[in-house]
Amino acid sequence: MSAGDVALFALADRRLAWLDQRQGLISQNIANADTPGWQERDLQPFAATLAAAGGLGGGELGTTRTNPLHLAAAGDPPAPSKRVKPTERAPDGNSVPLEDEMVKLADTGSDHEFVTNIYKTYLLMFKTAAS
């Protein structure tokens, strides 16, 4: 059995790939913060990306929300965001707020560290169980 056969590792791999792509887009936004007409770019949230890709594949159990007060089930459409971010533009048409990009960059780094720590912890548990 390889690490790719375990759903947690497959999810961690997908999350790390998503974080890698997001970090690339954030770095492009920061690098082009002074470029006239540059539009801020970002990925859709990971949960939406995972849902669009069909989750992790076979073996997953479906959930159903039986009461509207319960948490949303995996197949439910996401609730619309109530926070609307105003799109501010510089006089040259650039829409990259550097402060927001730096926060996203820090969040991406923290998420990457979190996922790799989970990955390492589970690998260590498998090693311990195997020995």
FIVEXTOR-72212 format. One record per atom (N, C-alpha, C): residue in three letters; x, y, z; atom name; residue number from 1. Coordinates in nm, 3 decimals. Example, Ala and Ser with C-alpha at 12.3 -4.5 7.8 and 13.67 -1.06 7.14 Angstrom:
2
+---------+---------+---------+---------+-------+-----+
: residuo :       u :       v :       w : atomo : num :
+---------+---------+---------+---------+-------+-----+
:     ALA :   1.319 :  -0.569 :   0.780 :     N :   1 :
:     ALA :   1.230 :  -0.450 :   0.780 :    CA :   1 :
:     ALA :   1.320 :  -0.330 :   0.780 :     C :   1 :
:     SER :   1.285 :  -0.225 :   0.708 :     N :   2 :
:     SER :   1.367 :  -0.106 :   0.714 :    CA :   2 :
:     SER :   1.290 :   0.003 :   0.787 :     C :   2 :
+---------+---------+---------+---------+-------+-----+
This chain:
131
+---------+---------+---------+---------+-------+-----+
: residuo :       u :       v :       w : atomo : num :
+---------+---------+---------+---------+-------+-----+
:     MET :   0.084 :  -0.118 :   0.000 :     N :   1 :
:     MET :   0.000 :   0.000 :   0.000 :    CA :   1 :
:     MET :   0.089 :   0.124 :   0.000 :     C :   1 :
:     SER :   0.064 :   0.213 :  -0.092 :     N :   2 :
:     SER :   0.143 :   0.337 :  -0.099 :    CA :   2 :
:     SER :   0.066 :   0.451 :  -0.032 :     C :   2 :
:     ALA :   0.137 :   0.560 :  -0.010 :     N :   3 :
:     ALA :   0.074 :   0.676 :   0.054 :    CA :   3 :
:     ALA :  -0.039 :   0.731 :  -0.033 :     C :   3 :
:     GLY :  -0.029 :   0.716 :  -0.165 :     N :   4 :
:     GLY :  -0.133 :   0.766 :  -0.254 :    CA :   4 :
:     GLY :  -0.264 :   0.691 :  -0.242 :     C :   4 :
:     ASP :  -0.261 :   0.570 :  -0.182 :     N :   5 :
:     ASP :  -0.383 :   0.491 :  -0.165 :    CA :   5 :
:     ASP :  -0.466 :   0.538 :  -0.046 :     C :   5 :
:     VAL :  -0.408 :   0.618 :   0.042 :     N :   6 :
:     VAL :  -0.478 :   0.666 :   0.160 :    CA :   6 :
:     VAL :  -0.543 :   0.799 :   0.126 :     C :   6 :
:     ALA :  -0.673 :   0.810 :   0.154 :     N :   7 :
:     ALA :  -0.749 :   0.930 :   0.116 :    CA :   7 :
:     ALA :  -0.690 :   1.057 :   0.178 :     C :   7 :
:     LEU :  -0.641 :   1.049 :   0.299 :     N :   8 :
:     LEU :  -0.583 :   1.166 :   0.364 :    CA :   8 :
:     LEU :  -0.461 :   1.216 :   0.288 :     C :   8 :
:     PHE :  -0.377 :   1.125 :   0.241 :     N :   9 :
:     PHE :  -0.259 :   1.165 :   0.166 :    CA :   9 :
:     PHE :  -0.298 :   1.222 :   0.029 :     C :   9 :
:     ALA :  -0.399 :   1.164 :  -0.033 :     N :  10 :
:     ALA :  -0.446 :   1.217 :  -0.162 :    CA :  10 :
:     ALA :  -0.500 :   1.358 :  -0.144 :     C :  10 :
:     LEU :  -0.574 :   1.381 :  -0.035 :     N :  11 :
:     LEU :  -0.625 :   1.514 :  -0.007 :    CA :  11 :
:     LEU :  -0.512 :   1.611 :   0.020 :     C :  11 :
:     ALA :  -0.412 :   1.568 :   0.096 :     N :  12 :
:     ALA :  -0.297 :   1.653 :   0.126 :    CA :  12 :
:     ALA :  -0.221 :   1.688 :  -0.002 :     C :  12 :
:     ASP :  -0.206 :   1.591 :  -0.092 :     N :  13 :
:     ASP :  -0.139 :   1.618 :  -0.220 :    CA :  13 :
:     ASP :  -0.214 :   1.722 :  -0.302 :     C :  13 :
:     ARG :  -0.347 :   1.709 :  -0.307 :     N :  14 :
:     ARG :  -0.427 :   1.806 :  -0.381 :    CA :  14 :
:     ARG :  -0.417 :   1.945 :  -0.318 :     C :  14 :
:     ARG :  -0.422 :   1.948 :  -0.185 :     N :  15 :
:     ARG :  -0.414 :   2.078 :  -0.116 :    CA :  15 :
:     ARG :  -0.278 :   2.144 :  -0.141 :     C :  15 :
:     LEU :  -0.171 :   2.066 :  -0.136 :     N :  16 :
:     LEU :  -0.038 :   2.122 :  -0.161 :    CA :  16 :
:     LEU :  -0.025 :   2.173 :  -0.304 :     C :  16 :
:     ALA :  -0.082 :   2.102 :  -0.400 :     N :  17 :
:     ALA :  -0.078 :   2.146 :  -0.539 :    CA :  17 :
:     ALA :  -0.157 :   2.277 :  -0.555 :     C :  17 :
:     TRP :  -0.272 :   2.286 :  -0.488 :     N :  18 :
:     TRP :  -0.353 :   2.407 :  -0.494 :    CA :  18 :
:     TRP :  -0.277 :   2.524 :  -0.431 :     C :  18 :
:     LEU :  -0.212 :   2.499 :  -0.316 :     N :  19 :
:     LEU :  -0.135 :   2.604 :  -0.250 :    CA :  19 :
:     LEU :  -0.019 :   2.651 :  -0.337 :     C :  19 :
:     ASP :   0.044 :   2.558 :  -0.408 :     N :  20 :
:     ASP :   0.154 :   2.593 :  -0.498 :    CA :  20 :
:     ASP :   0.105 :   2.685 :  -0.609 :     C :  20 :
:     GLN :  -0.008 :   2.651 :  -0.669 :     N :  21 :
:     GLN :  -0.065 :   2.735 :  -0.775 :    CA :  21 :
:     GLN :  -0.103 :   2.872 :  -0.721 :     C :  21 :
:     ARG :  -0.163 :   2.875 :  -0.603 :     N :  22 :
:     ARG :  -0.206 :   3.002 :  -0.545 :    CA :  22 :
:     ARG :  -0.086 :   3.091 :  -0.514 :     C :  22 :
:     GLN :   0.020 :   3.031 :  -0.461 :     N :  23 :
:     GLN :   0.139 :   3.109 :  -0.429 :    CA :  23 :
:     GLN :   0.197 :   3.171 :  -0.557 :     C :  23 :
:     GLY :   0.193 :   3.096 :  -0.667 :     N :  24 :
:     GLY :   0.241 :   3.149 :  -0.794 :    CA :  24 :
:     GLY :   0.160 :   3.270 :  -0.840 :     C :  24 :
:     LEU :   0.027 :   3.261 :  -0.826 :     N :  25 :
:     LEU :  -0.057 :   3.374 :  -0.867 :    CA :  25 :
:     LEU :  -0.036 :   3.495 :  -0.777 :     C :  25 :
:     ILE :  -0.022 :   3.471 :  -0.647 :     N :  26 :
:     ILE :   0.001 :   3.581 :  -0.554 :    CA :  26 :
:     ILE :   0.134 :   3.649 :  -0.585 :     C :  26 :
:     SER :   0.236 :   3.570 :  -0.613 :     N :  27 :
:     SER :   0.366 :   3.630 :  -0.644 :    CA :  27 :
:     SER :   0.360 :   3.710 :  -0.774 :     C :  27 :
:     GLN :   0.281 :   3.664 :  -0.872 :     N :  28 :
:     GLN :   0.262 :   3.742 :  -0.995 :    CA :  28 :
:     GLN :   0.191 :   3.874 :  -0.964 :     C :  28 :
:     ASN :   0.090 :   3.868 :  -0.876 :     N :  29 :
:     ASN :   0.019 :   3.990 :  -0.839 :    CA :  29 :
:     ASN :   0.113 :   4.091 :  -0.773 :     C :  29 :
:     ILE :   0.197 :   4.041 :  -0.682 :     N :  30 :
:     ILE :   0.290 :   4.130 :  -0.612 :    CA :  30 :
:     ILE :   0.393 :   4.186 :  -0.710 :     C :  30 :
:     ALA :   0.444 :   4.101 :  -0.798 :     N :  31 :
:     ALA :   0.545 :   4.146 :  -0.894 :    CA :  31 :
:     ALA :   0.488 :   4.250 :  -0.991 :     C :  31 :
:     ASN :   0.360 :   4.244 :  -1.017 :     N :  32 :
:     ASN :   0.298 :   4.336 :  -1.112 :    CA :  32 :
:     ASN :   0.214 :   4.444 :  -1.044 :     C :  32 :
:     ALA :   0.242 :   4.471 :  -0.917 :     N :  33 :
:     ALA :   0.164 :   4.570 :  -0.843 :    CA :  33 :
:     ALA :   0.175 :   4.709 :  -0.904 :     C :  33 :
:     ASP :   0.281 :   4.737 :  -0.978 :     N :  34 :
:     ASP :   0.299 :   4.867 :  -1.042 :    CA :  34 :
:     ASP :   0.273 :   4.863 :  -1.192 :     C :  34 :
:     THR :   0.227 :   4.750 :  -1.243 :     N :  35 :
:     THR :   0.203 :   4.737 :  -1.387 :    CA :  35 :
:     THR :   0.067 :   4.797 :  -1.421 :     C :  35 :
:     PRO :   0.064 :   4.895 :  -1.509 :     N :  36 :
:     PRO :  -0.065 :   4.955 :  -1.546 :    CA :  36 :
:     PRO :  -0.161 :   4.851 :  -1.604 :     C :  36 :
:     GLY :  -0.285 :   4.852 :  -1.554 :     N :  37 :
:     GLY :  -0.389 :   4.764 :  -1.606 :    CA :  37 :
:     GLY :  -0.387 :   4.622 :  -1.553 :     C :  37 :
:     TRP :  -0.292 :   4.587 :  -1.465 :     N :  38 :
:     TRP :  -0.285 :   4.451 :  -1.414 :    CA :  38 :
:     TRP :  -0.405 :   4.423 :  -1.324 :     C :  38 :
:     GLN :  -0.469 :   4.310 :  -1.347 :     N :  39 :
:     GLN :  -0.585 :   4.270 :  -1.267 :    CA :  39 :
:     GLN :  -0.544 :   4.165 :  -1.165 :     C :  39 :
:     GLU :  -0.589 :   4.182 :  -1.044 :     N :  40 :
:     GLU :  -0.559 :   4.086 :  -0.937 :    CA :  40 :
:     GLU :  -0.613 :   3.949 :  -0.977 :     C :  40 :
:     ARG :  -0.533 :   3.844 :  -0.952 :     N :  41 :
:     ARG :  -0.573 :   3.707 :  -0.985 :    CA :  41 :
:     ARG :  -0.563 :   3.621 :  -0.861 :     C :  41 :
:     ASP :  -0.655 :   3.527 :  -0.850 :     N :  42 :
:     ASP :  -0.653 :   3.432 :  -0.739 :    CA :  42 :
:     ASP :  -0.732 :   3.308 :  -0.781 :     C :  42 :
:     LEU :  -0.711 :   3.200 :  -0.710 :     N :  43 :
:     LEU :  -0.784 :   3.077 :  -0.736 :    CA :  43 :
:     LEU :  -0.915 :   3.078 :  -0.659 :     C :  43 :
:     GLN :  -1.009 :   2.995 :  -0.703 :     N :  44 :
:     GLN :  -1.129 :   2.977 :  -0.623 :    CA :  44 :
:     GLN :  -1.090 :   2.902 :  -0.496 :     C :  44 :
:     PRO :  -1.168 :   2.913 :  -0.388 :     N :  45 :
:     PRO :  -1.132 :   2.845 :  -0.264 :    CA :  45 :
:     PRO :  -1.111 :   2.694 :  -0.285 :     C :  45 :
:     PHE :  -1.026 :   2.636 :  -0.202 :     N :  46 :
:     PHE :  -0.991 :   2.495 :  -0.218 :    CA :  46 :
:     PHE :  -1.114 :   2.405 :  -0.210 :     C :  46 :
:     ALA :  -1.206 :   2.436 :  -0.120 :     N :  47 :
:     ALA :  -1.326 :   2.353 :  -0.107 :    CA :  47 :
:     ALA :  -1.405 :   2.350 :  -0.237 :     C :  47 :
:     ALA :  -1.415 :   2.463 :  -0.304 :     N :  48 :
:     ALA :  -1.486 :   2.468 :  -0.432 :    CA :  48 :
:     ALA :  -1.410 :   2.392 :  -0.539 :     C :  48 :
:     THR :  -1.278 :   2.403 :  -0.537 :     N :  49 :
:     THR :  -1.194 :   2.330 :  -0.632 :    CA :  49 :
:     THR :  -1.210 :   2.179 :  -0.613 :     C :  49 :
:     LEU :  -1.209 :   2.136 :  -0.488 :     N :  50 :
:     LEU :  -1.224 :   1.994 :  -0.457 :    CA :  50 :
:     LEU :  -1.363 :   1.944 :  -0.496 :     C :  50 :
:     ALA :  -1.465 :   2.024 :  -0.470 :     N :  51 :
:     ALA :  -1.601 :   1.984 :  -0.506 :    CA :  51 :
:     ALA :  -1.617 :   1.975 :  -0.658 :     C :  51 :
:     ALA :  -1.557 :   2.069 :  -0.730 :     N :  52 :
:     ALA :  -1.566 :   2.067 :  -0.876 :    CA :  52 :
:     ALA :  -1.494 :   1.947 :  -0.936 :     C :  52 :
:     ALA :  -1.388 :   1.902 :  -0.867 :     N :  53 :
:     ALA :  -1.312 :   1.787 :  -0.915 :    CA :  53 :
:     ALA :  -1.377 :   1.655 :  -0.874 :     C :  53 :
:     GLY :  -1.486 :   1.661 :  -0.801 :     N :  54 :
:     GLY :  -1.555 :   1.539 :  -0.762 :    CA :  54 :
:     GLY :  -1.502 :   1.479 :  -0.633 :     C :  54 :
:     GLY :  -1.444 :   1.559 :  -0.548 :     N :  55 :
:     GLY :  -1.394 :   1.509 :  -0.420 :    CA :  55 :
:     GLY :  -1.270 :   1.426 :  -0.438 :     C :  55 :
:     LEU :  -1.260 :   1.323 :  -0.358 :     N :  56 :
:     LEU :  -1.142 :   1.238 :  -0.359 :    CA :  56 :
:     LEU :  -1.159 :   1.113 :  -0.442 :     C :  56 :
:     GLY :  -1.273 :   1.093 :  -0.500 :     N :  57 :
:     GLY :  -1.292 :   0.973 :  -0.578 :    CA :  57 :
:     GLY :  -1.376 :   0.872 :  -0.503 :     C :  57 :
:     GLY :  -1.358 :   0.744 :  -0.536 :     N :  58 :
:     GLY :  -1.439 :   0.639 :  -0.480 :    CA :  58 :
:     GLY :  -1.422 :   0.621 :  -0.331 :     C :  58 :
:     GLY :  -1.522 :   0.560 :  -0.270 :     N :  59 :
:     GLY :  -1.514 :   0.527 :  -0.129 :    CA :  59 :
:     GLY :  -1.565 :   0.634 :  -0.036 :     C :  59 :
:     GLU :  -1.612 :   0.744 :  -0.089 :     N :  60 :
:     GLU :  -1.661 :   0.850 :  -0.002 :    CA :  60 :
:     GLU :  -1.808 :   0.828 :   0.028 :     C :  60 :
:     LEU :  -1.847 :   0.864 :   0.149 :     N :  61 :
:     LEU :  -1.986 :   0.856 :   0.187 :    CA :  61 :
:     LEU :  -2.052 :   0.990 :   0.161 :     C :  61 :
:     GLY :  -2.169 :   0.987 :   0.106 :     N :  62 :
:     GLY :  -2.242 :   1.111 :   0.083 :    CA :  62 :
:     GLY :  -2.311 :   1.156 :   0.211 :     C :  62 :
:     THR :  -2.335 :   1.283 :   0.225 :     N :  63 :
:     THR :  -2.407 :   1.335 :   0.339 :    CA :  63 :
:     THR :  -2.524 :   1.418 :   0.289 :     C :  63 :
:     THR :  -2.625 :   1.426 :   0.370 :     N :  64 :
:     THR :  -2.743 :   1.502 :   0.335 :    CA :  64 :
:     THR :  -2.782 :   1.590 :   0.452 :     C :  64 :
:     ARG :  -2.816 :   1.713 :   0.422 :     N :  65 :
:     ARG :  -2.862 :   1.804 :   0.527 :    CA :  65 :
:     ARG :  -3.011 :   1.780 :   0.543 :     C :  65 :
:     THR :  -3.051 :   1.737 :   0.663 :     N :  66 :
:     THR :  -3.191 :   1.706 :   0.689 :    CA :  66 :
:     THR :  -3.265 :   1.822 :   0.753 :     C :  66 :
:     ASN :  -3.191 :   1.924 :   0.794 :     N :  67 :
:     ASN :  -3.251 :   2.039 :   0.858 :    CA :  67 :
:     ASN :  -3.175 :   2.162 :   0.808 :     C :  67 :
:     PRO :  -3.245 :   2.268 :   0.769 :     N :  68 :
:     PRO :  -3.174 :   2.385 :   0.717 :    CA :  68 :
:     PRO :  -3.081 :   2.450 :   0.819 :     C :  68 :
:     LEU :  -3.097 :   2.418 :   0.947 :     N :  69 :
:     LEU :  -3.010 :   2.475 :   1.049 :    CA :  69 :
:     LEU :  -2.881 :   2.395 :   1.066 :     C :  69 :
:     HIS :  -2.873 :   2.276 :   1.006 :     N :  70 :
:     HIS :  -2.751 :   2.196 :   1.013 :    CA :  70 :
:     HIS :  -2.644 :   2.255 :   0.923 :     C :  70 :
:     LEU :  -2.521 :   2.211 :   0.946 :     N :  71 :
:     LEU :  -2.412 :   2.252 :   0.858 :    CA :  71 :
:     LEU :  -2.437 :   2.200 :   0.718 :     C :  71 :
:     ALA :  -2.385 :   2.268 :   0.619 :     N :  72 :
:     ALA :  -2.405 :   2.230 :   0.480 :    CA :  72 :
:     ALA :  -2.338 :   2.096 :   0.452 :     C :  72 :
:     ALA :  -2.406 :   2.011 :   0.376 :     N :  73 :
:     ALA :  -2.350 :   1.882 :   0.335 :    CA :  73 :
:     ALA :  -2.254 :   1.904 :   0.219 :     C :  73 :
:     ALA :  -2.174 :   1.801 :   0.191 :     N :  74 :
:     ALA :  -2.072 :   1.812 :   0.087 :    CA :  74 :
:     ALA :  -2.134 :   1.843 :  -0.050 :     C :  74 :
:     GLY :  -2.251 :   1.792 :  -0.080 :     N :  75 :
:     GLY :  -2.312 :   1.812 :  -0.211 :    CA :  75 :
:     GLY :  -2.395 :   1.938 :  -0.221 :     C :  75 :
:     ASP :  -2.418 :   2.007 :  -0.110 :     N :  76 :
:     ASP :  -2.498 :   2.128 :  -0.113 :    CA :  76 :
:     ASP :  -2.424 :   2.241 :  -0.181 :     C :  76 :
:     PRO :  -2.496 :   2.327 :  -0.251 :     N :  77 :
:     PRO :  -2.427 :   2.441 :  -0.311 :    CA :  77 :
:     PRO :  -2.376 :   2.534 :  -0.201 :     C :  77 :
:     PRO :  -2.262 :   2.597 :  -0.222 :     N :  78 :
:     PRO :  -2.209 :   2.685 :  -0.119 :    CA :  78 :
:     PRO :  -2.299 :   2.806 :  -0.099 :     C :  78 :
:     ALA :  -2.304 :   2.852 :   0.026 :     N :  79 :
:     ALA :  -2.383 :   2.970 :   0.056 :    CA :  79 :
:     ALA :  -2.316 :   3.092 :  -0.007 :     C :  79 :
:     PRO :  -2.394 :   3.183 :  -0.058 :     N :  80 :
:     PRO :  -2.332 :   3.301 :  -0.119 :    CA :  80 :
:     PRO :  -2.260 :   3.384 :  -0.014 :     C :  80 :
:     SER :  -2.150 :   3.443 :  -0.054 :     N :  81 :
:     SER :  -2.072 :   3.525 :   0.036 :    CA :  81 :
:     SER :  -2.146 :   3.655 :   0.062 :     C :  81 :
:     LYS :  -2.157 :   3.692 :   0.190 :     N :  82 :
:     LYS :  -2.225 :   3.816 :   0.224 :    CA :  82 :
:     LYS :  -2.130 :   3.934 :   0.223 :     C :  82 :
:     ARG :  -2.000 :   3.906 :   0.225 :     N :  83 :
:     ARG :  -1.901 :   4.013 :   0.225 :    CA :  83 :
:     ARG :  -1.864 :   4.046 :   0.080 :     C :  83 :
:     VAL :  -1.891 :   4.165 :   0.042 :     N :  84 :
:     VAL :  -1.857 :   4.208 :  -0.094 :    CA :  84 :
:     VAL :  -1.731 :   4.293 :  -0.085 :     C :  84 :
:     LYS :  -1.629 :   4.253 :  -0.159 :     N :  85 :
:     LYS :  -1.503 :   4.325 :  -0.159 :    CA :  85 :
:     LYS :  -1.508 :   4.431 :  -0.268 :     C :  85 :
:     PRO :  -1.498 :   4.557 :  -0.229 :     N :  86 :
:     PRO :  -1.499 :   4.659 :  -0.333 :    CA :  86 :
:     PRO :  -1.372 :   4.650 :  -0.418 :     C :  86 :
:     THR :  -1.387 :   4.669 :  -0.545 :     N :  87 :
:     THR :  -1.271 :   4.663 :  -0.633 :    CA :  87 :
:     THR :  -1.218 :   4.804 :  -0.651 :     C :  87 :
:     GLU :  -1.109 :   4.833 :  -0.584 :     N :  88 :
:     GLU :  -1.044 :   4.963 :  -0.597 :    CA :  88 :
:     GLU :  -0.940 :   4.952 :  -0.706 :     C :  88 :
:     ARG :  -0.925 :   5.057 :  -0.780 :     N :  89 :
:     ARG :  -0.827 :   5.060 :  -0.887 :    CA :  89 :
:     ARG :  -0.742 :   5.186 :  -0.874 :     C :  89 :
:     ALA :  -0.616 :   5.167 :  -0.906 :     N :  90 :
:     ALA :  -0.526 :   5.282 :  -0.912 :    CA :  90 :
:     ALA :  -0.561 :   5.361 :  -1.038 :     C :  90 :
:     PRO :  -0.517 :   5.485 :  -1.048 :     N :  91 :
:     PRO :  -0.547 :   5.564 :  -1.170 :    CA :  91 :
:     PRO :  -0.498 :   5.497 :  -1.298 :     C :  91 :
:     ASP :  -0.395 :   5.412 :  -1.288 :     N :  92 :
:     ASP :  -0.345 :   5.344 :  -1.409 :    CA :  92 :
:     ASP :  -0.421 :   5.215 :  -1.440 :     C :  92 :
:     GLY :  -0.527 :   5.184 :  -1.363 :     N :  93 :
:     GLY :  -0.608 :   5.065 :  -1.388 :    CA :  93 :
:     GLY :  -0.564 :   4.941 :  -1.313 :     C :  93 :
:     ASN :  -0.460 :   4.950 :  -1.232 :     N :  94 :
:     ASN :  -0.410 :   4.835 :  -1.156 :    CA :  94 :
:     ASN :  -0.503 :   4.811 :  -1.037 :     C :  94 :
:     SER :  -0.536 :   4.683 :  -1.012 :     N :  95 :
:     SER :  -0.629 :   4.651 :  -0.903 :    CA :  95 :
:     SER :  -0.565 :   4.562 :  -0.796 :     C :  95 :
:     VAL :  -0.435 :   4.571 :  -0.776 :     N :  96 :
:     VAL :  -0.366 :   4.485 :  -0.679 :    CA :  96 :
:     VAL :  -0.343 :   4.560 :  -0.548 :     C :  96 :
:     PRO :  -0.417 :   4.526 :  -0.441 :     N :  97 :
:     PRO :  -0.388 :   4.584 :  -0.311 :    CA :  97 :
:     PRO :  -0.275 :   4.504 :  -0.244 :     C :  97 :
:     LEU :  -0.159 :   4.563 :  -0.229 :     N :  98 :
:     LEU :  -0.043 :   4.491 :  -0.177 :    CA :  98 :
:     LEU :  -0.066 :   4.434 :  -0.037 :     C :  98 :
:     GLU :  -0.139 :   4.506 :   0.047 :     N :  99 :
:     GLU :  -0.164 :   4.458 :   0.183 :    CA :  99 :
:     GLU :  -0.240 :   4.326 :   0.180 :     C :  99 :
:     ASP :  -0.343 :   4.319 :   0.095 :     N : 100 :
:     ASP :  -0.422 :   4.196 :   0.083 :    CA : 100 :
:     ASP :  -0.337 :   4.081 :   0.029 :     C : 100 :
:     GLU :  -0.251 :   4.112 :  -0.068 :     N : 101 :
:     GLU :  -0.166 :   4.008 :  -0.127 :    CA : 101 :
:     GLU :  -0.067 :   3.954 :  -0.024 :     C : 101 :
:     MET :  -0.015 :   4.041 :   0.060 :     N : 102 :
:     MET :   0.079 :   3.996 :   0.163 :    CA : 102 :
:     MET :   0.009 :   3.908 :   0.267 :     C : 102 :
:     VAL :  -0.115 :   3.941 :   0.300 :     N : 103 :
:     VAL :  -0.193 :   3.857 :   0.392 :    CA : 103 :
:     VAL :  -0.218 :   3.721 :   0.328 :     C : 103 :
:     LYS :  -0.257 :   3.720 :   0.201 :     N : 104 :
:     LYS :  -0.280 :   3.593 :   0.130 :    CA : 104 :
:     LYS :  -0.152 :   3.509 :   0.126 :     C : 104 :
:     LEU :  -0.039 :   3.576 :   0.103 :     N : 105 :
:     LEU :   0.090 :   3.506 :   0.098 :    CA : 105 :
:     LEU :   0.122 :   3.441 :   0.232 :     C : 105 :
:     ALA :   0.099 :   3.514 :   0.341 :     N : 106 :
:     ALA :   0.124 :   3.459 :   0.474 :    CA : 106 :
:     ALA :   0.028 :   3.343 :   0.504 :     C : 106 :
:     ASP :  -0.099 :   3.358 :   0.466 :     N : 107 :
:     ASP :  -0.197 :   3.250 :   0.487 :    CA : 107 :
:     ASP :  -0.159 :   3.125 :   0.409 :     C : 107 :
:     THR :  -0.113 :   3.145 :   0.286 :     N : 108 :
:     THR :  -0.073 :   3.032 :   0.202 :    CA : 108 :
:     THR :   0.047 :   2.959 :   0.264 :     C : 108 :
:     GLY :   0.142 :   3.035 :   0.315 :     N : 109 :
:     GLY :   0.257 :   2.974 :   0.382 :    CA : 109 :
:     GLY :   0.217 :   2.896 :   0.506 :     C : 109 :
:     SER :   0.126 :   2.954 :   0.585 :     N : 110 :
:     SER :   0.078 :   2.885 :   0.706 :    CA : 110 :
:     SER :   0.002 :   2.757 :   0.670 :     C : 110 :
:     ASP :  -0.082 :   2.766 :   0.567 :     N : 111 :
:     ASP :  -0.156 :   2.647 :   0.523 :    CA : 111 :
:     ASP :  -0.062 :   2.539 :   0.473 :     C : 111 :
:     HIS :   0.042 :   2.578 :   0.400 :     N : 112 :
:     HIS :   0.140 :   2.482 :   0.349 :    CA : 112 :
:     HIS :   0.210 :   2.412 :   0.466 :     C : 112 :
:     GLU :   0.251 :   2.488 :   0.565 :     N : 113 :
:     GLU :   0.317 :   2.429 :   0.681 :    CA : 113 :
:     GLU :   0.223 :   2.335 :   0.756 :     C : 113 :
:     PHE :   0.096 :   2.374 :   0.768 :     N : 114 :
:     PHE :  -0.004 :   2.290 :   0.836 :    CA : 114 :
:     PHE :  -0.022 :   2.157 :   0.765 :     C : 114 :
:     VAL :  -0.040 :   2.161 :   0.632 :     N : 115 :
:     VAL :  -0.063 :   2.039 :   0.555 :    CA : 115 :
:     VAL :   0.061 :   1.948 :   0.559 :     C : 115 :
:     THR :   0.179 :   2.006 :   0.547 :     N : 116 :
:     THR :   0.299 :   1.922 :   0.551 :    CA : 116 :
:     THR :   0.320 :   1.861 :   0.689 :     C : 116 :
:     ASN :   0.282 :   1.933 :   0.795 :     N : 117 :
:     ASN :   0.291 :   1.876 :   0.930 :    CA : 117 :
:     ASN :   0.195 :   1.758 :   0.948 :     C : 117 :
:     ILE :   0.074 :   1.772 :   0.895 :     N : 118 :
:     ILE :  -0.022 :   1.661 :   0.901 :    CA : 118 :
:     ILE :   0.034 :   1.541 :   0.824 :     C : 118 :
:     TYR :   0.087 :   1.567 :   0.706 :     N : 119 :
:     TYR :   0.144 :   1.462 :   0.622 :    CA : 119 :
:     TYR :   0.255 :   1.389 :   0.697 :     C : 119 :
:     LYS :   0.348 :   1.465 :   0.755 :     N : 120 :
:     LYS :   0.460 :   1.406 :   0.829 :    CA : 120 :
:     LYS :   0.411 :   1.325 :   0.949 :     C : 120 :
:     THR :   0.314 :   1.378 :   1.021 :     N : 121 :
:     THR :   0.261 :   1.310 :   1.139 :    CA : 121 :
:     THR :   0.200 :   1.175 :   1.102 :     C : 121 :
:     TYR :   0.120 :   1.174 :   0.995 :     N : 122 :
:     TYR :   0.058 :   1.047 :   0.954 :    CA : 122 :
:     TYR :   0.160 :   0.948 :   0.900 :     C : 122 :
:     LEU :   0.263 :   0.997 :   0.830 :     N : 123 :
:     LEU :   0.369 :   0.907 :   0.785 :    CA : 123 :
:     LEU :   0.440 :   0.845 :   0.904 :     C : 123 :
:     LEU :   0.466 :   0.926 :   1.006 :     N : 124 :
:     LEU :   0.531 :   0.875 :   1.127 :    CA : 124 :
:     LEU :   0.443 :   0.772 :   1.197 :     C : 124 :
:     MET :   0.312 :   0.796 :   1.199 :     N : 125 :
:     MET :   0.221 :   0.698 :   1.260 :    CA : 125 :
:     MET :   0.223 :   0.566 :   1.182 :     C : 125 :
:     PHE :   0.223 :   0.574 :   1.049 :     N : 126 :
:     PHE :   0.230 :   0.452 :   0.968 :    CA : 126 :
:     PHE :   0.362 :   0.378 :   0.991 :     C : 126 :
:     LYS :   0.472 :   0.453 :   1.000 :     N : 127 :
:     LYS :   0.601 :   0.390 :   1.027 :    CA : 127 :
:     LYS :   0.601 :   0.318 :   1.162 :     C : 127 :
:     THR :   0.544 :   0.385 :   1.262 :     N : 128 :
:     THR :   0.537 :   0.327 :   1.396 :    CA : 128 :
:     THR :   0.452 :   0.202 :   1.396 :     C : 128 :
:     ALA :   0.340 :   0.207 :   1.326 :     N : 129 :
:     ALA :   0.251 :   0.091 :   1.321 :    CA : 129 :
:     ALA :   0.314 :  -0.025 :   1.244 :     C : 129 :
:     ALA :   0.396 :   0.007 :   1.143 :     N : 130 :
:     ALA :   0.458 :  -0.097 :   1.062 :    CA : 130 :
:     ALA :   0.576 :  -0.164 :   1.131 :     C : 130 :
:     SER :   0.634 :  -0.097 :   1.230 :     N : 131 :
:     SER :   0.752 :  -0.155 :   1.295 :    CA : 131 :
:     SER :   0.719 :  -0.227 :   1.423 :     C : 131 :
+---------+---------+---------+---------+-------+-----+
